[in-house]
Amino acid sequence: MDFELTDRCKEHVERVEAFMDERIYPAEAVYERQMREAGDPHFHPPILEELKADAHARGLWNLFHPHEAWGPGLTNAEYAPLAEIMGRSAHLAPEAMNCSAPDTGNMEVLTLFGTEEHKERWLRPLLDGEIRSAFAMTEPDVASSDATNIETRIERDGDSYIINGRKWWTSNALHRNCRVLIVMGKTNPEGPKHQQQSMLVVPIDAPGVTIVRGLPVFGYQDREGHAEVRFENVRVPTSALLAGEGEGFMISQARLGPGRIHHCMRSIGMAERALELLCQRALSRVTFGKPVAENANIQDWIAESRIELEMIRLLTMKTAWLMDTVGNRHARVEIAAIKVAAPQVALKIIDRAIQVHGGGGVSDDFPLASMYAHQRTLRLADGPDEVHKRTIAQRELRRWS
């Protein structure tokens, strides 16, 4: 593996960093003011549309998309440093550059498995940043860490499918621009375990789709929302099917691999910003006659944070390189490993920064409390740590059995 970034990647890094410095960081205070004045946790602030227009004009758009027809055609290894930079302002930068979850995964699904009708009606507006989307897989009544457990029924009725079920943690479903859901359910409950599930493209305003509530995360109502959604006799045409009946589990695995590593890339950026805040606070605060930064335990935290960040960055880059060279399937262990390691390291660094900030660290006057809540959810999102550890352990055991 060559650790040197490609010229194309370096050029994009320079342009993304310039956009962050010139537009994103100054816009953070504007964003907070507009959200506060709206008094609505799911308000879509005008500043975001301004940032999107600027990013689009600069050519900083759909950077995640591996297909040159839709984006710059960057490899995973080239995109990784860009996603890390975006992670420094995770509530603004990814959406501003049309690189935010779950749209990234949904766009790739529609690219790989969608019909021409799907691409025209849903993919094109998503690629243009005109609409947003959500992914409805997780359910409250079963352990969804095992996706074969899902119970939502999808039944054929002539030239239609009828959907009945209940989902939750359907992220983005409360975004003001969300127009479409990708829904996973069972079309053949008696079939082979991994061929019972199918996926459908469902308009969010289809009759029978009810957004029950937005689920708070540690008391935060994220702007895009994490919705509980009820499906009651929702009828869609058979043309809504992605790939084919029984292909839902396969699609989910294809979708979640890149999505998991994108989360990890952004986690590194978030942790880097937390470390910066830690250092700045430690240098500016004086206790017992000297700056906090002069205490040995604080210096230990700073050194350990740098070491841990470099380790997870290397593992992320190795994983991205493997995905590019041997494919997602053969990088499965590394994807699982970084999905465990990155949020845990980020949490550790954010926690140290909170401690150095004292009472301010757990308030909304600083971004650290929100960062912590976001990273803690990543130990569950796209599969909990324990499922990924199981994948790694089983691979190790197979070598000796």
C-alpha positions as CSV (number, residue, x, y, z in Angstrom):
1,M,0.0,0.0,0.0
2,D,1.3,3.4,-1.0
3,F,0.7,6.0,1.7
4,E,1.2,8.9,-0.7
5,L,-2.1,10.6,-1.6
6,T,-2.8,10.8,-5.4
7,D,-2.5,14.1,-7.1
8,R,-6.3,14.1,-7.6
9,C,-6.9,13.5,-3.9
10,K,-4.4,16.2,-2.9
11,E,-6.2,18.7,-5.1
12,H,-9.6,17.8,-3.7
13,V,-8.2,18.0,-0.1
14,E,-7.0,21.5,-0.8
15,R,-10.3,22.6,-2.3
16,V,-12.4,21.0,0.5
17,E,-10.2,22.6,3.2
18,A,-10.6,26.0,1.6
19,F,-14.4,25.5,1.5
20,M,-14.4,24.6,5.1
21,D,-12.4,27.6,6.1
22,E,-14.2,30.1,3.9
23,R,-17.8,28.9,4.3
24,I,-18.5,26.0,6.6
25,Y,-16.8,27.1,9.9
26,P,-18.1,30.7,9.6
27,A,-21.6,29.3,8.8
28,E,-21.8,27.2,12.0
29,A,-22.9,30.2,14.1
30,V,-25.4,31.2,11.5
31,Y,-26.8,27.7,11.4
32,E,-27.2,27.6,15.2
33,R,-28.9,31.0,15.2
34,Q,-31.4,30.0,12.4
35,M,-32.2,26.7,14.2
36,R,-32.7,28.5,17.5
37,E,-34.9,31.2,16.0
38,A,-37.1,28.6,14.2
39,G,-37.8,26.8,17.4
40,D,-38.3,23.6,15.3
41,P,-35.7,20.8,15.7
42,H,-36.4,19.6,12.1
43,F,-36.3,23.1,10.5
44,H,-34.3,23.3,7.3
45,P,-32.1,26.4,7.7
46,P,-31.6,28.6,4.7
47,I,-27.8,28.7,5.3
48,L,-27.7,25.0,4.2
49,E,-29.1,25.8,0.7
50,E,-26.6,28.6,0.4
51,L,-23.7,26.3,1.2
52,K,-25.0,23.6,-1.2
53,A,-25.2,26.1,-4.0
54,D,-21.6,27.3,-3.3
55,A,-20.3,23.7,-3.0
56,H,-22.0,22.7,-6.3
57,A,-20.5,25.8,-8.0
58,R,-17.1,24.8,-6.8
59,G,-17.4,21.2,-8.0
60,L,-17.4,19.8,-4.5
61,W,-20.4,17.6,-5.1
62,N,-21.1,13.9,-4.7
63,L,-17.5,13.3,-3.8
64,F,-18.4,9.9,-2.4
65,H,-19.8,8.5,-5.6
66,P,-17.4,6.0,-7.3
67,H,-19.0,6.4,-10.7
68,E,-17.7,9.2,-12.8
69,A,-21.1,9.8,-14.4
70,W,-22.4,11.0,-11.1
71,G,-19.3,12.5,-9.3
72,P,-15.6,12.9,-9.6
73,G,-15.1,9.1,-9.5
74,L,-12.8,9.0,-6.5
75,T,-11.7,5.7,-5.0
76,N,-12.4,4.9,-1.4
77,A,-8.8,5.7,-0.5
78,E,-9.1,9.1,-2.2
79,Y,-12.4,9.9,-0.6
80,A,-11.3,9.0,2.9
81,P,-9.3,12.2,3.6
82,L,-12.2,14.3,2.3
83,A,-14.8,12.5,4.5
84,E,-12.4,13.1,7.5
85,I,-12.4,16.8,6.8
86,M,-16.2,16.9,6.5
87,G,-16.5,15.1,9.8
88,R,-15.0,18.2,11.5
89,S,-18.4,19.8,11.0
90,A,-20.6,16.8,10.6
91,H,-23.9,18.6,10.9
92,L,-23.1,21.0,8.0
93,A,-20.3,19.9,5.7
94,P,-21.5,16.5,4.4
95,E,-25.0,17.8,3.5
96,A,-23.5,20.9,1.9
97,M,-21.4,18.7,-0.4
98,N,-24.2,16.1,-1.0
99,C,-22.2,13.5,0.8
100,S,-24.4,12.8,3.9
101,A,-25.9,9.5,5.1
102,P,-28.2,7.8,4.5
103,D,-28.4,9.4,1.0
104,T,-24.9,8.2,0.0
105,G,-25.8,4.6,0.6
106,N,-29.3,5.0,-1.0
107,M,-27.8,6.6,-4.1
108,E,-25.3,3.8,-4.5
109,V,-28.2,1.3,-4.1
110,L,-30.3,3.1,-6.7
111,T,-27.2,3.2,-9.0
112,L,-26.5,-0.5,-8.7
113,F,-29.9,-2.0,-8.4
114,G,-32.5,0.6,-9.5
115,T,-34.5,0.5,-12.7
116,E,-34.4,3.4,-15.2
117,E,-37.6,4.6,-13.6
118,H,-36.0,4.6,-10.2
119,K,-33.0,6.5,-11.5
120,E,-35.1,9.1,-13.2
121,R,-37.6,9.7,-10.5
122,W,-35.4,9.4,-7.4
123,L,-31.7,9.0,-8.1
124,R,-31.4,12.1,-10.3
125,P,-33.0,14.5,-7.7
126,L,-30.9,12.9,-5.0
127,L,-27.7,13.4,-7.0
128,D,-28.8,17.0,-7.6
129,G,-29.4,17.6,-3.9
130,E,-33.1,18.5,-4.6
131,I,-34.5,15.8,-2.3
132,R,-33.4,13.6,0.6
133,S,-34.1,10.0,1.4
134,A,-34.2,7.5,4.3
135,F,-33.5,3.8,4.8
136,A,-36.1,1.8,6.7
137,M,-34.7,-1.5,8.0
138,T,-34.4,-1.5,11.8
139,E,-37.5,-2.6,13.8
140,P,-38.5,-2.1,17.4
141,D,-40.0,-5.6,18.0
142,V,-37.0,-7.7,16.9
143,A,-33.2,-7.7,17.4
144,S,-32.4,-6.0,14.1
145,S,-28.6,-6.5,14.5
146,D,-29.5,-9.8,12.8
147,A,-31.2,-8.4,9.7
148,T,-32.8,-11.8,9.0
149,N,-35.1,-11.2,12.0
150,I,-37.1,-8.4,10.4
151,E,-40.8,-8.9,10.4
152,T,-42.3,-6.3,8.1
153,R,-44.3,-8.1,5.5
154,I,-44.3,-7.4,1.8
155,E,-47.0,-9.3,0.0
156,R,-47.7,-9.6,-3.7
157,D,-51.2,-8.6,-4.8
158,G,-51.5,-8.6,-8.6
159,D,-49.3,-5.9,-10.0
160,S,-48.7,-4.4,-6.5
161,Y,-46.9,-5.1,-3.3
162,I,-48.6,-4.4,0.0
163,I,-46.4,-3.5,3.0
164,N,-47.3,-3.9,6.7
165,G,-44.9,-3.3,9.5
166,R,-43.2,-1.0,11.9
167,K,-39.7,0.5,11.7
168,W,-37.7,2.8,13.8
169,W,-34.4,4.6,13.7
170,T,-35.3,5.5,10.1
171,S,-32.7,8.3,9.9
172,N,-33.5,11.3,7.7
173,A,-37.3,10.6,7.6
174,L,-38.0,13.9,9.4
175,H,-35.8,15.9,7.1
176,R,-37.9,18.6,5.4
177,N,-36.7,17.4,2.0
178,C,-37.1,13.7,2.5
179,R,-39.3,12.3,-0.3
180,V,-38.5,8.6,-0.6
181,L,-37.8,5.5,1.6
182,I,-36.0,2.3,0.8
183,V,-37.9,-0.3,2.8
184,M,-36.7,-3.8,3.7
185,G,-39.3,-6.5,4.5
186,K,-40.0,-10.2,3.9
187,T,-41.6,-11.4,0.7
188,N,-41.0,-15.0,1.4
189,P,-40.9,-15.9,5.2
190,E,-40.6,-19.6,4.4
191,G,-37.7,-19.3,2.1
192,P,-34.0,-19.8,2.7
193,K,-32.8,-17.5,5.6
194,H,-31.0,-15.0,3.5
195,Q,-33.5,-14.9,0.6
196,Q,-36.6,-14.1,2.5
197,Q,-36.1,-10.3,2.3
198,S,-36.7,-7.8,-0.4
199,M,-36.4,-4.0,-0.8
200,L,-38.8,-1.6,-2.2
201,V,-38.6,2.1,-3.2
202,V,-41.5,3.8,-1.4
203,P,-42.6,7.5,-1.6
204,I,-42.7,8.9,1.9
205,D,-46.2,10.3,1.2
206,A,-47.7,7.0,0.0
207,P,-51.0,6.3,1.7
208,G,-50.6,4.2,4.8
209,V,-47.1,5.5,5.6
210,T,-47.2,7.3,9.0
211,I,-44.3,9.1,10.7
212,V,-45.1,8.3,14.3
213,R,-42.4,10.3,16.1
214,G,-38.8,11.3,16.0
215,L,-36.6,9.4,18.5
216,P,-34.3,11.5,20.6
217,V,-30.7,10.6,21.0
218,F,-29.5,11.4,24.6
219,G,-32.1,14.1,24.6
220,Y,-31.1,15.5,21.2
221,Q,-33.6,15.7,18.4
222,D,-31.4,15.6,15.3
223,R,-32.5,17.9,12.5
224,E,-32.9,15.0,10.0
225,G,-34.7,12.9,12.7
226,H,-34.6,9.2,13.6
227,A,-38.2,8.3,13.0
228,E,-40.5,5.5,14.0
229,V,-42.5,4.7,10.9
230,R,-45.7,2.7,10.6
231,F,-46.7,0.9,7.3
232,E,-50.4,0.0,7.1
233,N,-51.5,-1.6,3.9
234,V,-49.1,0.6,1.9
235,R,-49.6,-0.3,-1.7
236,V,-46.8,0.3,-4.3
237,P,-46.5,-1.1,-7.8
238,T,-44.3,-4.2,-8.4
239,S,-41.9,-1.8,-10.3
240,A,-40.9,-0.5,-6.9
241,L,-38.9,-3.7,-6.3
242,L,-35.1,-3.3,-6.2
243,A,-33.0,-6.1,-7.9
244,G,-35.5,-8.9,-7.4
245,E,-37.5,-10.8,-4.8
246,G,-35.3,-12.3,-2.1
247,E,-32.4,-10.0,-2.9
248,G,-32.9,-7.6,0.0
249,F,-30.2,-9.1,2.3
250,M,-27.7,-9.0,-0.5
251,I,-28.5,-5.4,-1.2
252,S,-28.2,-4.5,2.5
253,Q,-24.7,-6.0,2.6
254,A,-23.7,-4.1,-0.5
255,R,-25.0,-0.9,0.9
256,L,-23.6,-1.1,4.5
257,G,-20.0,-1.8,3.7
258,P,-19.2,1.7,2.2
259,G,-21.6,3.4,4.6
260,R,-19.7,1.9,7.6
261,I,-16.3,3.2,6.4
262,H,-17.8,6.6,5.6
263,H,-18.9,6.9,9.2
264,C,-15.5,6.0,10.4
265,M,-13.8,8.5,8.2
266,R,-16.0,11.3,9.6
267,S,-15.4,10.0,13.1
268,I,-11.7,10.7,12.7
269,G,-12.4,14.3,11.6
270,M,-14.7,14.8,14.6
271,A,-12.1,13.4,17.0
272,E,-9.4,15.6,15.4
273,R,-11.5,18.7,16.1
274,A,-12.2,17.5,19.7
275,L,-8.4,17.1,20.2
276,E,-7.9,20.7,18.9
277,L,-10.5,22.0,21.4
278,L,-8.9,20.0,24.2
279,C,-5.5,21.6,23.5
280,Q,-6.9,25.1,23.1
281,R,-8.8,24.8,26.4
282,A,-5.9,23.3,28.2
283,L,-3.6,26.1,27.2
284,S,-6.1,28.9,28.0
285,R,-7.2,27.7,31.4
286,V,-5.2,28.2,34.6
287,T,-5.6,26.1,37.7
288,F,-3.5,26.2,40.9
289,G,-1.1,28.7,39.3
290,K,-0.3,27.1,36.0
291,P,-2.0,26.3,32.7
292,V,-4.0,23.0,32.7
293,A,-1.8,21.9,29.7
294,E,1.2,21.7,32.1
295,N,-0.3,18.8,34.1
296,A,1.2,15.5,33.3
297,N,-2.1,13.7,33.0
298,I,-3.3,16.2,30.4
299,Q,-0.2,15.7,28.4
300,D,-0.7,12.0,28.6
301,W,-4.3,12.4,27.2
302,I,-3.0,14.5,24.4
303,A,-0.2,12.1,23.5
304,E,-2.5,9.1,23.7
305,S,-5.1,10.8,21.6
306,R,-2.6,11.5,18.8
307,I,-1.3,7.9,18.9
308,E,-4.9,6.5,18.8
309,L,-5.9,8.8,16.0
310,E,-3.0,7.8,13.8
311,M,-3.7,4.1,14.4
312,I,-7.4,4.3,13.4
313,R,-6.5,6.5,10.4
314,L,-4.1,3.9,9.2
315,L,-6.6,1.1,9.6
316,T,-9.2,3.2,7.8
317,M,-6.9,3.9,4.9
318,K,-5.9,0.2,4.7
319,T,-9.6,-0.8,4.7
320,A,-10.3,1.8,1.9
321,W,-7.3,0.5,-0.1
322,L,-8.5,-3.1,0.3
323,M,-12.1,-2.1,-0.8
324,D,-10.5,-0.5,-3.9
325,T,-8.2,-3.4,-4.7
326,V,-9.9,-6.6,-3.7
327,G,-13.5,-5.5,-3.1
328,N,-15.8,-5.0,-0.2
329,R,-16.4,-8.7,0.4
330,H,-12.7,-9.5,0.9
331,A,-12.3,-6.4,3.1
332,R,-15.1,-7.6,5.4
333,V,-12.9,-8.1,8.4
334,E,-11.2,-4.8,8.1
335,I,-14.5,-3.0,7.6
336,A,-15.8,-4.7,10.8
337,A,-12.6,-3.8,12.7
338,I,-12.6,-0.1,11.8
339,K,-16.3,0.1,12.5
340,V,-15.6,-1.0,16.1
341,A,-12.3,1.0,16.6
342,A,-13.1,4.4,15.1
343,P,-16.2,5.3,17.2
344,Q,-14.5,4.0,20.4
345,V,-11.4,6.0,19.9
346,A,-13.4,9.1,18.9
347,L,-15.5,8.7,22.1
348,K,-12.4,8.4,24.2
349,I,-10.9,11.6,22.8
350,I,-14.2,13.6,23.0
351,D,-14.6,12.4,26.6
352,R,-11.1,13.8,27.5
353,A,-12.0,17.1,25.8
354,I,-15.2,17.3,27.8
355,Q,-13.2,16.7,31.0
356,V,-10.8,19.5,30.2
357,H,-13.6,21.8,29.4
358,G,-15.2,21.2,32.8
359,G,-18.9,22.1,33.1
360,G,-18.8,23.8,29.8
361,G,-18.0,20.5,28.1
362,V,-21.4,19.0,28.9
363,S,-23.3,22.1,27.9
364,D,-24.5,23.2,24.4
365,D,-22.0,26.2,24.6
366,F,-19.5,23.8,23.0
367,P,-20.0,21.1,20.4
368,L,-18.5,18.3,22.5
369,A,-21.7,17.0,24.2
370,S,-23.4,16.7,20.8
371,M,-20.3,15.0,19.3
372,Y,-20.3,12.5,22.1
373,A,-24.0,11.7,21.6
374,H,-23.4,11.3,17.9
375,Q,-20.4,9.0,18.3
376,R,-22.1,6.9,20.9
377,T,-24.9,6.0,18.5
378,L,-22.3,4.8,16.0
379,R,-21.5,1.9,18.3
380,L,-25.0,0.7,17.4
381,A,-25.7,2.2,13.9
382,D,-24.9,-0.1,10.9
383,G,-24.5,-3.0,13.3
384,P,-23.5,-2.9,17.0
385,D,-19.9,-3.5,18.0
386,E,-20.7,-7.1,19.1
387,V,-21.8,-8.1,15.7
388,H,-18.7,-6.8,14.0
389,K,-16.5,-8.5,16.7
390,R,-18.3,-11.7,16.0
391,T,-17.4,-11.4,12.3
392,I,-13.7,-10.9,13.2
393,A,-13.6,-13.7,15.7
394,Q,-15.3,-16.2,13.4
395,R,-12.7,-15.4,10.7
396,E,-9.9,-16.0,13.1
397,L,-11.4,-19.3,14.4
398,R,-11.9,-20.6,10.9
399,R,-8.1,-20.5,10.5
400,W,-7.7,-23.2,13.1
401,S,-10.9,-25.3,12.8
